Amino acid sequence: STQKGEVLSWGCNDFGQLGTGEEEDYQDDDDYFLCLGPQTVKIPGEARCNFVYAGTDLSYALTENGKLFGWGSGETHQLANEDEDFADEWYPKEIKFQSSAEEEAKIILVSLAGTNTVAIDDKGKAYGWGWDLGHDPKEMYSSAQMKEKVSNVAVAVSDIVFAF
């Protein structure tokens, strides 16, 4: 993201991972849909984006008010698809989080790899979703199981590591 909190993207856009539009808006170069220069990704709402994350065929933006938006491949529920069609998202879509207290979670950190994503909220709760973790963000462990607040997370293709 830029100093102004804007998100820019360019490159391959086969699954909408640039967040700027449909595939027909891009140059077709040997079966790849390419955007050759920076384009602004329009994040819904007026919050600035503090962090951006890129994975395999998908992207996320985290706003200053703790909302997470995702776009690109939904093939394995990396975008928290609520339905079974594994749809790709060509524009940013808000990923919704609910804590066990039924209040909206404020996300402060995200880690992703392969087909899984984990996010940490400002209360130290971990939420996971994707191929191995489920269709939508769910608290991964109860407070009693975790015993302490999570302060950091790293996701690898087949592992998740938490720091307290």
N, C-alpha and C positions, 0 to 999 in steps of 0.2 A: 504494500500500500504506500501511497505517497505521504508527504508531510501534511497534506491537507485532508488525509483520510480517504482518498479516492483509491479505487482498485483499477489497475490496468492489466490487460492480458493480450497475448498474441501467441501464435504458434499453431499447433495441430488442434483441430476442433471436431474430431470425428464423433464425439459423444456429447458435445455441448460444454466441454470442460473450460471453455473460455468465458462462458456466461454472457455472451453478447448477441446471440441470435441463432437462427436456424442455419443448417448446413448450406443451403443454397445461397447464403450471403457471402460465401467464401470461394476462393480459387481452388478448383479441383486439380491437384497435382499428383498424378500417379496414385489415385485412390485415397489421397489424404485431403481433408478440407483444411486449408491453411489461411491464417490471418497473418500477413507479413509485417504488420506494424502495430504498435500499441493502440488499443481501443479501451474506452472506459466501460467498466462493468457497472451497471446501475443497480445498486443495492437498495431494496425498498426501505422507505423511511428516511429520516434525515440524520441518523447517527453516523459519525465518522467510523471508518474501519481502522482498527489498531493493528490487526494481524491478518495475514493470508496464509493459507496452507494448500499445498498441491499434492495430490496423490496420483495413482494410476488412473488416468482418464476422469478425474474429478477434482474440484476445487472447493475451498471453504473460505469465508471471510468472517472474522469475529469483530463485532462493533464495540465501541467504547462503552455501551450500556449492557454488554454481556449477551447480545443476541448472536446466534450463529446462523449463517446462510450457506447453503450448498448448491452446487450445480455440476452437471456432467453425467457420467455413467451411474445409472441406478441398478445396474445388472445384479448386484448382490446386496441390495438394500443399504448401500453406503450413504444414500441420501434420505434414509429413514422413510422409504416409500411405505405408505400404509396399505397399499393394495398389492396384489400378487403379480402385476404386470411388469415389474422391474423397469419402469419407464425412466428414460434419460430426461434430465432437466436442462433446457437450453438457456434458462435465465435463473438468477438466484431465487431460491426458495428457503424460507425460514425453517430451521430444524427446531421442533418444539421439545422442551424438556419440562418434566414435572417432578418435583422432589416428593418424597414420601409425605411431606407436610402439605401437599397439594398447592404449593406456591410455585410461581414460575422461577426457575433457576436462572442465576446470572452466571454465565460461562466465562471462565478466565483463562483456560488453557485447553488446547486440542492436540492430539497426536493421532496419526493414521498411518497405516501400511497395508498393502494388499487390499483386502476386502473388509477390514475392520477399522472402526474409529472409536476413540475414547475421549471424552471431554470431562473436565474438572470444573465444578462450580465454586463460587466464592465461599462456600461453607465447607469445602474440602470433600465433597461427594463426587464419586466417579460414575459416569454414565457411559454405557457402551452400546454400539449397534453395528450391524453389518452381517456378513455371511455367517460367522460363528457366534455372533452375540445377539441376534434378533433383529426384527424389522424396524423397531423404533427405539429411541434412547430410553434405557431403563437403568435405574440405580443398579450398579453391579454387585454391591455388597451392602448390607445394612451397617449402620454405625457401630453396632455391637460386634459385627464380624471384623470391621476394619480397625476398631479400637482407637484410631487416631485419624485426623484429617489428612487427606492426600494432598501433597504439595507439588508433585510432579508425576508425569507418566510418560512412558515410551512404549510405542506399539511396534512390534516387528511382525513379519508375516505370520508366525505361529506362536508368538509370545506377547505378554503384556507385563511390564514391570512398573510397579508403583514405588514412589518415594514418600516418606512421611516426615 
